[in-house]
């Protein structure tokens, strides 16, 4: 089941949070920045992971925090071009689809019951929400997992996930 909610995803009760980034992302805007501020060890681990595994777009990388949250990083954006001061490139629906397929496998293999995610790949990624929403429904809608899509950000407000 996929439910759109309004609120601050950083206040979610879900133990699993997915979001969209690029390989070698700097975590310096939007939700990525909030995650970086709360979980600086995640960013350090991601950098090490990127340097040793050289991930490609469409892959996912999951990291578990000491407070029990698992952050699932969907690599749906192109890496930053050399001369773009580290800003990630744009997302593509093809990369989103591959990442969502990998997320579906992760959800099934880890028996995830609830997951929170923003409107992935629509901010810095530059995609249209209707196109991304269709992919989320297509690849995740059949799963026995409740997915809360934070469709509208409201700082400091806890979403109704009940």
N, C-alpha and C positions, 0 to 999 in steps of 0.2 A: 504494500500500500504506500502510495506517495501522497504526502500532505504538504501543502504550502502553508507556511506560517510567517508571522512577523515578529521580530525581536532581535536580540543580540545573541548570535550563535556562540559567543564565548561563554554564555550562561546556560548552555544546553545541559540537560541531564543525560544525554546520550554518551555512552562510553567510546563511541566511534564518530569521528568527524572527518569528512572528506573535503578536499578543496583542490583547486587547479593551480598548477605552477609550471615552470619551464625547467628543463635540465639546467643545472648550475644557477638556479634562481637565487636572488639576494634576499628574498622575503622582505621587501621594503615598501610594499603598498598594501592597502586593504586588509583583508583577513590574514594574509601571509605575514604582514607586519605585526598584527595583534598576536599571532601564534609565535612569532620570533621573540616578542617581548615577554610572553609567558613561558616559553620553552626554548631558551637560547641553546640548550644542549641539542635540541632537534636540528637546528640549523648547522651546528658544528658536525653532527653525525651525517647530515645530508651532504655537506661539502666533502667529507671523507668518502662517503658512498659514491658520489659523482666521480671523484678522482680515481677510485679503484674499479668501479663497474661501468663507467661511461654510459649511463642510461640514455635511452632514446625516447622520443615522444611516443605517447600511447601506452607507456609502461606506468606502473604505480610503485610507490615506495611507502611502506607503513613503518611508523615509529611509535613506540609506547612510552608514555611519560611515567614518572614516578607516582603521579596521582591517579594512575589507572586509565587515562584517556589514550586512545590510539588515534593518531593523526594519519590519515591515508592521503598521501600526496599524489594527485593525478597529473601526470606529465602530459598536459594537453596543449602546451604552448611551445613554439619554437624557442631554442636557446637564444640568448641575446646576441645580436650581430656584434662583431669585433669592435666597431666604432660607436656603439650606441650607449656607452657609459653603463653597461650592465643591465639595461632595461630588457626584459624578456620580449621575444617576438610575439606575434599574434598566434592565436589558437586556430585550429581548423576543425571542422566537424568530423573529419576522418580521424584526427588524433583523439578527439573527445570520445568518439565511438570505440576506438581501441582501448582507451583508458577505462571506459565504462564496462566493456566486456571483461577486462581484468579485475575491475572492482566487483563485478557480479561473481566471478570465481572466488575472490577473496571472501565476500559475504557468505557464500555457501560453505566454503572450507573452514571458516572460523565461526560458523553458527551465529552470525551477527543478527541480533533481534531489532535493534534501533540504530539509526545512523542519521547524523545531521550533516547538511551540506548547503553552501550558498548557491546562488544561480551561477554555477561554474562557467568559466570561460567567457563571461559576458562583460566583465569589467575591462581589465588590461587585455584580456584575450580577444575582445572585440566582436564576439559572435552575437547573433540575435537570440534572445531568450526563447522564442517559439521553436526555433530549430534545435536548440539544446534540450529544451523540455521534451520534445518528441523523442530524442535519443535516450533521455533518462527513462521515459515511460517504456520505450522499446527494450532497453537492456536490463532495467532494474524492476520494472512494474510487476513482473511475474514472481518475484522473490518473496519468501515468507519473512520479510523484514519490513518494518515501518521506516520509511525514509522521510525525514522532515527537511523540506527545501525552504531555506530562509529566503523568501521572495522579497521581503522588505526589511531592511536593517533599521532597527530602532535601538540606539545606544542605551545600554543599561536596563533594557526591558527584557524580562524573561518571557520567552514564547510559550504559548499554551500547547504543550506536547502531549497532554493527557489523552 
